[in-house]
Amino acid sequence: MAMEDSPLVMVEDADALAKMCERLKARSVIGVDTESDSMHHFQEKVCLIQISDVDTDYIVDPLSVKDLSPLGEIINDPKVLKVLHGADYDIVSLKRDYGFTFRNLFDTMIAAQFLGFVKFGLADLVRDTFGVFMDKKFQTHDWASRPLLGEHLEYARGDTHFLIALHELMRAKLDRKGRLKMVEEECRILAEREWRSRAADTESWTRVKGANRLNASGQRVLRALCNLRDMRAKEMDRPPYKVFPDQILLRLAELQPTDFDTVASLVKPRSPLMRRHGEDMLAAVQDGLNDESSLPEPRSNKPRKAGPPTRYGMRETERLMLRLKDWRAAVKKRTKVPMIMVASNNQLKALAGWRPHTTEELFQVEDLREWQIKLYGPELLELVRVFEASLEPAPRAGSAAAGGGGEASGRRKRRRRARPQGR
């Protein structure tokens, strides 16, 4: 288990890569991780790929090995299980840079969450499981820099060295608890994550925390500011957040200053940021205020199902959402399972919007998993049925309940409450 007991092999040319891949083809399970330079450059890239089998740690230098297609075949091989921790970024990065497709994936972070671990970072799991303390001092290192020192390599190999052993222990625990199929489904969905180009992204403002609280005018200003930031970041080859912090852009979008002095007071007078970009930020605010173009719908990084439309209005959807949250809390208390094993807020929102009436309709709800439908489907359908039965019935045309508006008023109310046809 100790890293010093396993050889470390550097893969820096095509011959070394071929030898490694030939060996890995015969393995049933490998650990995989990557190191990138996302904290130091505008368009990040994979700078190291770490691989571990049962007795050897490998570090592939993709800045030296230009053709990684033999490794891509291993990643795509369903006979070889790939174990990663927090695989989301690794999957997206390897798809972006090399077109790799993941098949047969196990994420130890997802497994830890389904097992109820309170701390599920890799360093926490390795410490608590094996008593080994992992030094994370190179977590923010610029992995594009060369040469790689011995301490860099020891840090990097640690991220895959323990994954196979962790997987074996977690898989057994999940199987005993009846949760293995759940994790396998989550990992299959995770493997489908897609990369979105930052350079081609004109709607980066939608990922600024707090953007959804702005009114339409504020969102257009924020969009203009983020477009300016992305342009400057690309010119400087720096991550956007290191050019203009999100908090400053959000403040400018909220208050929408119209003169230089006000911008300076919101940013920081005489700061390097203000000296370099103050005039441009003021111009971007004005561009946003003059912008009358439409705003985009919220987007997801995941492929979306062709799900059904929302059935009812916002008020009723919010009421059902509250009941679903109460149901989730009750399930968690009753079953003593972690929250991830019940439902996320996004899943509850989708349920509240669509209000499925059958098991078949549950399968159409965005993001809802098969294991959730199997565990909670009957409860969810009954909750929706009881909720809809509690709704005030639509008044009949011409009745006293229709009020002074008469028949026309009754028709309007019926249209608001009537169930959509042609399901």
Secondary structure, 3 states (H helix, E strand, C coil): CCHHHCCEEEECCHHHHHHHHHHHCCCCEEEEEEEECCCCCCCCCEEEEEEECCCCEEEECCCCCCCCHHHHHHHHCCCCEEEECCCHHHHHHHHHHHCCCCCCEEEHHHHHHHCCCCCCCHHHHHHHHHCCCCCCCCCCCCCCCCCCCHHHHHHHHHHHHCHHHHHHHHHHHHHHHCCHHHHHHHHHHHCCCCCCCCCCCCCHHHHCCCHHHCCHHHHHHHHHHHHHHHHHHHHHCCCHHHCCCHHHHHHHHHHCCCCHHHHHHHHCCCCHHHHHHHHHHHHHHHHHHHCCCCCCCCCCCCCCCCCCCCCCCHHHHHHHHHHHHHHHHHHHHHHCCCHHHCCCHHHHHHHHHHCCCCHHHHCCCCCCCHHHHHHHHHHHHHHHHHHHHHCCCCCCCCCHHHHHHHHHHHHHHHHHHCCCCCC
